[in-house]
């Protein structure tokens, strides 16, 4: 999202279990509490500092419920530290939720009571909806800088019933809110290559639950590359994916269908993984290609952020274009709608090009989508927070100058 446009290879080779970390370099000017990919991050900070006075925001229309729910996101506070913020349903009011003396690296929101579980300073923490009653749940200790994945706490994910927090720490863990106990259910597979260095053969961390809580999509991290699997908590069973080799189905992008029987996944880039659109059967792990990345006619198909709406229509971002480069990180995507197969009756529902889009979050009924549009091409995480309607009539609404790792509240 939650938490992506820096190439997965770079992320995994530098800190594979931090794939969802999100450097967000603009300060909104909201109140703050007490006070890598180093080259990219440094350039991003400098670039955004230079352009920040130029960013303008179109005020949202006067309404008490512009958004279907409150919108949570990460952005920097006045001290330059990533914190969790909440944009209320009116589309105007912003509240800061966390006040950590170190960056918030990842977080999730309980859909039961809006409690926020998050990671900061290699600790799993929790606060109430108003930011109060801060608790430390898990302390991962000091990270080993040579092998950061060994003791790294990451990727908290709330269960739909608000009773469990899944997270990564030496493997896949579940923290019980009622008992305060953690259970390591799948341990990371590591290989000692000597001289104090450890290679990850396979790492495990959570992405997101199905809406009924019966399944959990998890990321499988490797030294080079990543994949995904579906974990069934009730039976401690792991279903690995098969088919559609080269598909990028991991890292928080796939979305569950409303009946939780399947996942949709897409990849809008060309390089280590193939672009395209896929559907994953949750019971068997079978991956079906819906839109192939290379149709064999000299063009490539790029897709991103698929969402199967309650009306059975599939909404996603799509582009078909000729390719002359071996690596394409950004294609000029457009907002489209189709039947559930991604092809039948596919039509463009907005003329706008989303070439600098870094992430998107759909309203439950697909009536709108929240987009992070990068202010400059070199920014691959977060962006200007925009609201785009899918009716083809209403205009885009600019919400805030910067944010990323979007999540709906209850």
N, C-alpha and C positions, 0 to 999 in steps of 0.2 A: 502498500500500500501500500502499511499499512505501512517495507516497508521497503528510482530504479534504473534510470537510464545510463548510469555508469556501467560499463560492460561487465557482465557476470564473471568473466575471467579475471579481471582486475580485482574485483571484490573478493573472490574466493582465494586468490593468490596472496592477498594482503591480510585478510582477516575473514576467513570463510564464514564463520558463525556470526559475523556482523553484517550480513548481506542486507539487512533491513535498516541499518543505521542511516541517518538522513541529515547531512549538514545543511542547515537552512540559514542563509546569510543575511537576511534583512530584519531590522528591528521595527516593530510596529509602533513603538512608543508607549506600550501599555505598562502598567506598574510591574516592577520586578522585585523578587525577594533578594536575599543576600547573594550579596554577590558570591592507518589512514592511507586516504589516498592523497598524500600530502601536496603534490604539485597541483592537482585538479582543485582541491579545496582552497589552496592559497590563491589560485587564479580566480576562482569563483568569488571569494570574499572581496578581492580587489576590484573585480569588474562590477559587482553589485554595489559596492560602496560608491563607485564613480557614477553609476547611473541612477541611484536611488532617488535623488531629487527630481528626476524626470518622470517617475511613475505617478500617474494620476488614477483616481478611482471614480468611476461613475456611481453616484449614489443609487442604491436600490430603490424601487418604487415604494411608495408609502403603503405598507401593509404590516399587520401584526404577525403574519405567518408566511413569510416568503419561502422559508425552508420547511421540508416535511418533518425534520427533527433538528435538534441542535447539532452543529458541525464541529468536531474536534480536529485539531491539527497541531503540528509542531512549527515553531518559529523561534528566533532568537529573542531573548530579553535585552534590556538595556546594557547588561554586562556582556553580551555576546554569547550567552549560553542558551542552548536549545531547551525550551520548556513546552509543556502542553497548554494549549489555549482552547477556549470554547467560543464559537460564534453562535449566538442564540437564534431562535427561529425567526426573529424579525429581520435577520440579515444585517444588523447594525451593531448590536451590543456584543462586545468582546470581553471575556473574563479569563484571566490567567489562572490556571489550576495548579501547576507545580511551581515551586520556588527552590530549586536545587542549586547547590554551590558547584555542581558539575553538570555536563550535558545530559539531557534525557535522550537515551539511545533508541528506545522503542517503547511502545505503550499500547494499551487496549482499554476499551470502555465497556463496563458491564451494562448489558441491555436491561437488567433488572432494576438497578438503583443508581446507575451512572457513576459508580465507583471507578476509579482509574488505577489500573496496575501498570507499572512502568519500571524501566531499568535506568539507573543512574549510578555512576561510580562503582560499577560491577555489582550492584545490589538490586534485588527485586523488591520494589516498594509499592505501597498502596495508599491512596487517599480517598476521602469521601468526595461526593459530587461537588461540594463547595471548596475543595482543596484542603479541608481540615482533617484531623485525626490521622496524621501521617504515621505509617507503620513500616518497619523493615521486615520483610518476610524471609528473604534468603540473602546471605552475604557470600559472594563468590571469592572474596579476598583479593589479593593483588594479582593482576594479570601477568602472565609470563609473556614479555614482549617478543621473545623469539618464537613462542608457540601460543599465540593469543587465544586460540580455540580451546586450549586445555581446561581453563578455569573461567571461561567467559559466560556470563549470564546474559541471556538474550531472548527476544521474541515472545513476550507474554501474550497469552490469548485467553480471554474469558470463555468459559462454557456458557451456553445459552441460559442455563438456569442460575447462573451467578454463584455456583457453589465450588467451582474449580478453576484454577488458573494453570493452563499448560504453559511450559516455558522450556527453553534450552539451557542446560547446564551439565556438561559431561555426557550429554545425551538428551533424550526426551523425558521430561518430568511433569508431574501433576501435583499441584499444591492444593490441599483441601482447606477452604476458608473456615469451615466449622471446627476442624481439629488442629489446624496450624501445622500439619505434617506434610512433607513432600515425599513423593515416590518416584524413583528413577525406573522407568519401564523399558527403555531401550538405551543401552550404553553405546557411546561413540566407539567406532572401530579405528584404532590408531596403530601406527607403525613407527618404531624407533629406528632412525637411520644413523644414529651415532652422533657424537660431538654435540650433544644437547639438543638435537633437532628431532621433532616428531612430525610425521606426515599423516594427514587424515585420509584413511581409506574410505570411511563413510561416516558422516556426521548427521545428526538428526535434530531438527527444531520445528516447532509448530507454525502453521500459517493461519488457518481459520477452520472453525467448526462448521458442520452442516447445521441448519437451523433447528433440527430436532436433537442435536447433541450426540447423535449415534455414531458420527464419523468425524475424523479430524484429518484435514489435509496437512501433510508435513513435507518439509524440504529435505532432500538428501544432498548433502554437500560433499564434494570431492576436491582433491587437490586442483584439478582443472575441470570446471564444469559443475553442473548440478542437475538434479532431477526431482521427482516428487513421488510420494506414495500416500496411500490412504490408511489411516490407523483406526481400528475399531476398539475403543476403550473397554467395552463390556466383555470382549473376548480376548483382549490383548493380542489382536491379530493385525498383521501388516500386509496390505495388498499392494504389490508393486505394479508399476505400469508396464504395459507391453504393446508394441506396435508403434507406428509413426516415428521411427528412429530419426533423431535430429530435432524433434519437437522440443521447444522450450516450455515445459509445463512445471513450473516451480515458482518460488519466490514471491508468493502473495498475489499474483495476477489472476489465477483461475477463480471462477465464481460458480457456486452451487446452483443447480436448478431448484425450483420451488419445492419439488417433491424429494429432493436430496438423493436422487438416483444417479445423478451424473454431474460432471463438471464441464464447463466451457473454458478453453484456454486459447491464447493467441500470442503471437510474437511479431512486432512491427519492425524488426531489424534483421539485417543479413550479415552473417559472419560465422561465429562459432556455432550458432544454431540457425536452422532454417526458419524463414518467416512462414506465416500461415495461420489457420484457424482449426482447432481440434475439439472433439468431444470425448470425455473419458467416462466409461462405465464404472461406477463406484463399487459395484459388487465384484467385478472381474479384473478391473484395471485396464481393460482393453481400450486403446486409444484409436479413435476413428478420425481420419483427416476429412474435414468438411471443405475447406478451401486450401488447396495446395499452394505452397509458396512459389514453385516454379511450374507454371502450366505448359512450358515447352514452346512458347511462341515468342521468345525474346523479351518477355516482361516478367515481373515478379509481383505477387500479391502480398500486401502487407496488411495485417489486421491487429487490432489492439482493443483491450478492455471490453470483451463481449459480456452481454447481460441478457438472459432470457427473461422477458417481462411476464407478468401474470396473464397477459392476453395471448401468450404463445409466440409473440414476435421477438426476434433476436435483434438487439441493438448493439452496434459496435462501431469502431472507427476503422476505415478501410481506404486503401489506395492500391491501384494497379499502375505500374510505371516501368519504363525501360530502365535497365541498370547497366552502368558502365564500370562501376567500382566494385571491388571484391567485398568491401565492407560498407554497409549502409546502416547508420544509426538512427536516421530520422527521415521518414517519408512524409509527403504532404497528405496526411490523412483527412478524410471527410467523415462526417457523422452519417451512418446509414442504418437502414432497417430492412429486415428480410424475414422469411419464414425461418423456422428453427434449424434448417439445414445450412443456413448462411448464404444460400445461393438463390433459391426461389423468391421471385418478386423483390429482389434486392434493389433498393432505391436510395438515393441521396436525400436526406431530409434537412440538410443545411449546406449552403454553398461555401461556408467558411473552411479555410485550410488550417489544420491543427499540426503544423510541422514542428512546433516547439512544445508540444504537450508532453509532460512528464508523468502525469497520473490522472485518473478520473474516478469519480464515485457516483454511482447511479442512485437516483431516488427509487424507493421500492417499487413504484408503479411506472418507472421509466419516463415520467413526464418531464424530467429534467436531469441534467448531469453536471456535477461540479468538476471543474477542470483546473489543473495547475499548469499554466502556460509559462515556460521559461522566459525571462525578460531578455536574455541573450542566448545565442546558440551554444555557448560553452557551459551552460548550467544544465545539469542532468538530474537534479533533484529539487522538487518544489517549484514554485513559480507564482505568478499572479493568480489569485483565486477568482475564477469566473463561474458564473451560472449560465448554462446554455439550455434553453427549452427544446423539446423535441417535437413541438407541434408545427414547426416551420413558419410560425407567425410572429411570436414574441421575440424581441431582441435580447442579445446577451446582456447580462448584468455583471459588472465588476464589483466584487465583494470586498477584497482586501489586497494590499500590495504584495504580500508574500505569505506562503505557507505550504505545507506538504504533509504527507502521511495522513490523509483524510480518513475519518471514521464518523459514522452517525452515532449520536447518542440515543437513549431510549425515548 
